[in-house]
Amino acid sequence: IGLAHAARALVLTPGMDAALVRCLGFTPADFTTGLMQHGRVWATLVTYAVLHFGWLHLVVNATGLLAFGSAVERAVGRARYLAVLVSGIVAGALTHAA
């Protein structure tokens, strides 16, 4: 997630970054305007998680992942941890949409 944010902040132009956010970011309105049949809309339930508002947002999220994610991964294993992580990401998007 750090590399993704660094590329957005340091490499992409503002227009390119806006296009990336439109493409990968989760927009609840997409689920209410008939765009649900497009695969991109469903993918945004997960891809939004790599987008961060700024460096502070990235650092806070990465710190949380490091503090809690590593302990959960050690306890349940990598595959189950990824399932929990993705489930949480999707649940967050759906909660936001609700």
C-alpha positions as CSV (number, residue, x, y, z in Angstrom):
1,I,0.0,0.0,0.0
2,G,3.0,2.3,0.6
3,L,4.3,1.8,-3.0
4,A,0.8,2.4,-4.4
5,H,0.5,5.7,-2.5
6,A,4.0,6.8,-3.3
7,A,3.3,6.2,-7.0
8,R,0.1,8.2,-6.8
9,A,1.7,11.1,-4.9
10,L,5.1,11.3,-6.7
11,V,4.5,10.0,-10.2
12,L,1.0,10.6,-11.3
13,T,-0.3,13.9,-12.5
14,P,-3.4,15.3,-10.7
15,G,-5.6,14.3,-13.7
16,M,-4.1,10.8,-13.8
17,D,-4.6,10.4,-10.0
18,A,-8.2,11.5,-10.3
19,A,-8.8,9.0,-13.0
20,L,-7.3,6.3,-10.9
21,V,-9.4,7.2,-7.9
22,R,-12.5,7.1,-10.2
23,C,-11.6,3.7,-11.5
24,L,-10.5,2.0,-8.2
25,G,-12.4,4.0,-5.6
26,F,-15.6,2.8,-4.1
27,T,-18.6,4.9,-4.9
28,P,-21.9,3.9,-3.2
29,A,-23.9,5.6,-5.9
30,D,-22.6,3.1,-8.4
31,F,-24.6,0.5,-6.6
32,T,-27.9,2.5,-6.8
33,T,-27.6,3.7,-10.4
34,G,-27.7,0.5,-12.3
35,L,-23.9,0.2,-12.8
36,M,-23.8,-3.0,-10.7
37,Q,-23.6,-5.2,-13.7
38,H,-20.1,-3.9,-14.5
39,G,-17.3,-5.9,-13.0
40,R,-15.3,-2.8,-12.2
41,V,-18.0,-1.7,-9.7
42,W,-17.8,-5.0,-7.9
43,A,-14.0,-4.9,-7.9
44,T,-14.1,-1.5,-6.1
45,L,-15.4,-3.3,-3.0
46,V,-11.8,-4.3,-2.5
47,T,-9.6,-2.0,-4.6
48,Y,-10.6,1.1,-2.7
49,A,-8.5,-0.2,0.2
50,V,-5.2,0.6,-1.5
51,L,-6.2,4.3,-2.0
52,H,-5.3,6.7,0.8
53,F,-6.2,10.4,1.3
54,G,-2.7,11.4,2.3
55,W,0.5,10.2,3.9
56,L,-1.0,10.5,7.4
57,H,-3.9,8.3,6.4
58,L,-1.5,5.7,4.9
59,V,0.7,5.7,8.0
60,V,-2.2,5.2,10.4
61,N,-3.6,2.3,8.3
62,A,-0.2,0.7,7.9
63,T,0.4,1.0,11.6
64,G,-2.9,-0.7,12.3
65,L,-2.1,-3.5,9.8
66,L,1.3,-4.0,11.4
67,A,0.1,-4.0,14.9
68,F,-3.0,-6.2,14.5
69,G,-2.6,-7.9,11.2
70,S,0.7,-9.6,12.0
71,A,-0.7,-11.0,15.2
72,V,-3.9,-12.3,13.5
73,E,-1.8,-13.8,10.7
74,R,0.4,-15.6,13.2
75,A,-2.7,-16.9,15.0
76,V,-4.8,-18.1,12.0
77,G,-2.3,-18.4,9.1
78,R,-1.8,-16.4,5.9
79,A,-4.8,-17.8,3.9
80,R,-7.3,-17.2,6.7
81,Y,-5.8,-13.8,7.5
82,L,-6.3,-12.7,3.9
83,A,-9.9,-14.0,4.0
84,V,-10.5,-11.9,7.2
85,L,-8.8,-8.9,5.7
86,V,-10.7,-9.0,2.4
87,S,-14.0,-9.7,4.3
88,G,-13.3,-6.6,6.5
89,I,-12.6,-4.5,3.5
90,V,-15.8,-5.5,1.7
91,A,-17.8,-5.1,4.9
92,G,-16.4,-1.6,5.3
93,A,-17.5,-0.7,1.8
94,L,-21.0,-2.2,2.2
95,T,-21.4,-0.4,5.6
96,H,-20.4,2.9,3.9
97,A,-23.0,2.2,1.1
98,A,-25.7,1.5,3.6
